[in-house]
Amino acid sequence: MKGTERRELILRIIDLCESVSKKGLNPFDVQVREFFDRLRELLPLLKKHEELYLDLQAVVGLSDVIYQQGEWIKHRSSLLYLDPLLVLLKIQALSAEELAEVFVRSWHPVLEQECLTPSSLKEGYEYWRLLPSLEERLRGLEVEEVEPGLMGREELGQMGFLPKELFEEMLDQLWMELKRKGKISYWDFVRGKDYTETVRRAYLLSFLITYGMVSVEMDPLREEIKVEAREKPEKREEVFSLPIPLSSSHGGN
C-alpha cells in the first residue's frame, strides 16, 4: 500500500471517531475490531513521524469509541431500555400458546381495573336496594337533623382517608422490612396474604421508590425486578415511569 493510501485510510478512521464524539454518531456503527486489525497491518510500514503520530491519533480515537459504547450501554440500562431487536427475537422464540398466555396476563380492561371493583359493585347494589320508590320520593324530602359525631380510624381507612402520621408510619415500617431483607425480588416483597394486601404493599412501595428511599434494578431479558432499601434518600438525575400491572393472581402466598 502506498504512503498516500495509508495516510488516507488513517485519516478516515480518525474522522469517523470524531463523528462519534462530536456529531453524535452511534458508536456501534464503528467497526472497531476491523479498524484495529487494519492499523496493526499498517504499523510495520509506517516510517515517518507524521504517519506514526496519525496512527497514534487513530488508536486514541478508537479507544474513545469503545468508551462511548460503554457509556451508551450504561445510559440505556439506567433507563431500563430494551432494544427492539431483543424484543423481536424474544417474540419470535415464543410459541402461539406462550404469546396468548403473555397477552392474558398483561391484558387489563380499563373498566375492570379502574372503575369496577367488588367494593364499588357492592355500594351500587346497596344504593339501588335502599333507594325509595319514585312515588315515595315525590312526596317530599324529609330532613332529619343529625348531631355531629366522631369517626374512628377504621372508618376513615375504609373511606380511603389516612392521617399523615399513620401513612408515614406505614412507609417507615415497610422500608425497615425491606432493609432487613436486603435486595429482593419485587414480587416476593410486595406479595401479601391476599390481593388487597398486595395492592397496599405495592402502593406504599411506589412512594418509597419515588422518594428515593428504594432502588430498583430490572433485568429486561429475565424479566426480573429487584428492589433494595437505601440508607438515605437519593435524588435521581433522570426520572422515568415503570408501570407494573397487578392482577388477582399476584395476591396470596
Phi, psi and omega in degrees: 000133181290161181299320180293323179292320178298316181298316181296320180296314180295320179296324178295320178297316179298316181296321179294320179294322178293330178295329178289314185281329186252332185249359176080020177296142178301119183298337180280355174280350180267123179280079188300312183299315180298318181292323176296321177297319179295318179295325178295323178291325183281335188306314180296340183271350183277121183243325185278152179298323181297318180294319179295323178294317178296322178298318178297319178300318181295319180296316178297319179297317179293325176297321178293325177298318178298319177298317179297325177297318178296319178294324180297315180294318180298319181294315180296322180294322180294336179266008185055039183284137177239119184298135180304327180295320178296321178298314181298316180296321180292320179296318181295332181280346181276147174279171179298322179294319180292322177297318179296321180294319178298319180296316181296320181293327185263356184272116178229099179304141183301317182297320182290319187277324189253338187244309186263116175232161178306322181294315181291325176296320179294318178298319179296318179297314180296324180298310182289329180292322183268354182291125179297160178294163181298324180298316180293324181290330181284346181288344180123156182273133175257118183261128179244127181283131180242128179289144177300145180220182180249146177249140179280169180298325180296317179295319178297320179297321178295330179274358178092008180256131177229135175299149181302320182296318180294319180297315179295325177295319179295319178298316182295320179296318180293321179296318179295321178298315179294323179298321179293323185277342181073200181293129187211157177298139180304313184291323178297329183279316186278342184296125179251192183286340176211178184296321181298316180292324177299315178297319181297316181293321178294322179296313180294320180297326179298326177291319179298322178293316180298322180284356180080014181270350180225133176265151182235130175238137182230133174254100185299326183289319180272353181056044179247140177237124179248143176234149181210137180287139175265153178293325177214153182301143177239137178276126182275135179287326180236136182250134178216160182260136178232087180289132178234107182289142177245136175232170182297340179290343180275352182269149177086159182264000000 
